[in-house]
Amino acid sequence: MAAHLSYGRVNLNVLREAVRRELREFLDKCAGSKAIVWDEYLTGPFGLIAQYSLLKEHEVEKMFTLKGSRLPAADVKNIIFFVRPRLELMDIIAENVLSEDRRGPTRDFHILFVPRRSLLCEQRLKDLGVLGSFIHREEYSLDLIPFDGDLLSMESEGAFKECYLDGDQTSLYHAAKGLMTLQALYGTIPQIFGKGDCARQVANMMIRMKREFTGSQNSVFPVFDNLLLLDRNVDLLTPLATQLTYEGLIDEIYGIQNSYVKLPPEKFAPKKQGDGKDLPAEAKKLQLNSAEELYAEIRDKNFNAVGSVLSKKAKVISAAFEERHNAKTVGEIKQFVSQLPHMQAARGSLANHTSIAELIKDVTTSEDFFDKLTVEQEFMSGIDTDKANSYIEDCIAQKHPLVKVLRLVCLQSVCNSGLKQKVLDYYKREILQTYGYEHILTLHNLEKAGLLRPQTGGRNNYPTIRKTLRLWMDDVNEQNPTDISYVYSGYAPLSVRLAQLLSRPGWRSIEEVLRILPGPHFEERQPLPTGLQKKRQPGENRVTLVFFLGGVTFAEIAALRFLSQLEDGGTEYVIATTKLMNGTSWLEALMERPF
């Protein structure tokens, strides 16, 4: 059991156990010793649901990464390929299988597609002459992976690009399948709300899937009251801005992958006497989730409020260690010793987070960080969004990383409902002349996604949206926040504001803004059989699942957690997404690598 998955209103261990059971059943079909050949991208997500110990119990003796040419030697009966349904991976698998066949004693091959089997992939294996070598060809529907007690992700890195650039709705189908799995485990969700074209499609797919399974009546008592489906392109602004929560900044600066972060080792080296030659060269890898008490407390705070929490914690921990001098009797000493492991873990956790906070502070106190943040905040509060910005020009002239420049230019474009043609052409010319003409493909993608575009109709709608939804707050209390805008020190994420207003007073109050934002907004009811209708107790909060189609940032997650914790909020949120991301990883997925 993963304890951190069961602390909320919805016990996500139920989902984790269901996918673990499915994995065990598949492994048991392949009798005898096994080697697993991994599609490298899947190892991170799999690590969140099944450790090596579980695989070992089911006779998995060796694990390899999927690479071309021959597989490493392994004295096993079964070789199982765990792969995403990608054509380029099929070519590598065929190469592996053919070289094994030449090697000698025959092995049993199996293939497990995650999350779906693909006819195209099977056809490619057939064309390469190896399809008949596989005894089991199955799919493992790992759609939504539990990351934390209130967080699920599909970790589908290409979902936004596929939906908005390629017109490929595969990831939406997987999202709908994932939601159907959730409903099978946690009961039918009585009300579905949505905003955006993709949201509409996912809702339609869910309704159709439910119709196809009419025979089996879902008799699970509903845990969720509402589902809110939100398209990422309804709010293109939020991911482009720099997140200012502790977890958000760790992700912005170092990147969090499948709840792990790799950090520069020098801050974590034990202080040694001498010339410090024996510094570790290996990056420090830490897991970040609510299983760690201190992290759960500080991750969603604005970074400026983290220092005071850490210093308070340090005092509490050193006072606890001082208690040992007061322990006189055997009973008191025994009690102190029993608390020691917990205290030592707390001290280690504090040391780690103090080091991480120092690393982040080095970045956030730099002049360039301050200049960039100032420009972002000016754009978001509607200042000088319609002309070329001198800071962006300087960044291009000094050849700062291209993705940093693109984030700022796209932010300006979104905050101005598109740029004037003259300004847009100027930026494009400067970028192509400085970074190379091959990036014309990237600029085309950004325009197609609506991130960097000319202003049509000569009208800027952003001020109307900003004022109606109160997206900019001048007086933000970062230490003891009263509004979600603390996560960006002034800007309230549009996506989360929509969720907040849906819960109270309802979307009817913002009809005008909903019409300006892209895509339809809708509401669907799913009838529940008698006996399963929920009677809410006085003071009991509603539970809303918010599904971000196209990705979500840690700052948005922090803002939703803040709303869940409000005394009079009335709603607790569980968050699901196609991908956990930040502005950099989002834009990098849209950038073309011509060579």
Disulfide bonds with the S-S distance in Angstrom:
none
